[in-house]
Structures are given as C-alpha cells and as structure tokens.
C-alpha cells in the first residue's frame, strides 16, 4: 500500500470501530463475490504505478524537483482525476521557481478535491512566495478550518 493512495483517508480508531459495527450488521451468507470485488478494484490496480510514482516524486522533491515533476506528469497521465498528483506537480514547479505554473497545478488539485487541507497550505506557500500575503493568509486560515494543523498555524 502506498502512502499517497490513502493520504486523504488516514486510518483512525473511530473509522475502525465504525467499520466493525457496520460489518457486524451485514449478512454473512457465505457469498464470495470475487468477480464483483475484482471489478470494483480494477481501476485501483491500474493506478498502482501512478501512486508509486507519486510517492517517489515526493521523496525526490527536495533534491531533484525536475525528476519529481516528471513523475507527477507520469502519474497524472495514468490517473488524471487524482488531486494529490497535481499537488506534487505544483510543489515541483514551485521548487523550480515557476510559481505561476505551480499555482495553476495546485488549483487543479483543489478543483478535484476542495476539502483537503494540505492543498490550501501548498497554495498559501505559493501565494507567499509571490508576495500575495493576503491570499496566503486566507489559504492558511482555510486549511486550518478544514483540519487544525501546525503548518498553517505557524504560517499565519
């Protein structure tokens, strides 16, 4: 399992308990729906390489942003609907001092998943680098409303 695949859905004690409770109400029926299950996870299987590329891209971001950018583009080509891949692209472009393209990429991430706090931190950092402190502060505030976090609090 790759980190990026479940980045917006981390495990929690409450989620595990809710799943156990739900599972206890289901009819066991001894039905094995392997074909249905395989059909439902087929896209995830196709996307594994994209998530692996994304994980590797985040690891390389500080020392090789150009390679991170290539991995982000590769992941987006495989799965263009995954917002996290656009965040990687944005951060790589920002590291390469292309803030206008970085802003465009993070806006694509937000368009795909407007409720993920981390995207607003990234956009706030880009706005900050561009000298737009008001927009940066708004994004840090919004990120903190979505999920209280030390990065957004520190940036405010």
Residue, then its C-alpha position, 0 to 999 in steps of 0.5 A: x500500500x502506498x502512502x499517497x493512495x490513502x493520504x486523504x483517508x488516514x486510518x483512525x480508531x473511530x473509522x475502525x470501530x465504525x467499520x466493525x459495527x457496520x460489518x457486524x450488521x451485514x449478512x454473512x451468507x457465505x457469498x464470495x463475490x470475487x468477480x464483483x470485488x475484482x471489478x470494483x478494484x480494477x481501476x485501483x490496480x491500474x493506478x498502482x504505478x501512478x501512486x508509486x510514482x507519486x510517492x517517489x516524486x515526493x521523496x525526490x522533491x527536495x533534491x531533484x524537483x525536475x525528476x519529481x515533476x516528471x513523475x507527477x506528469x507520469x502519474x497524472x497521465x495514468x490517473x488524471x482525476x487524482x488531486x494529490x498528483x497535481x499537488x506534487x506537480x505544483x510543489x515541483x514547479x514551485x521548487x523550480x521557481x515557476x510559481x505561476x505554473x505551480x499555482x495553476x497545478x495546485x488549483x487543479x488539485x483543489x478543483x478535484x478535491x476542495x476539502x483537503x487541507x494540505x492543498x490550501x497550505x501548498x497554495x498559501x506557500x505559493x501565494x507567499x512566495x509571490x508576495x500575495x500575503x493576503x491570499x496566503x493568509x486566507x489559504x492558511x486560515x482555510x486549511x486550518x478550518x478544514x483540519x487544525x494543523x501546525x503548518x498553517x498555524x505557524x504560517x499565519 
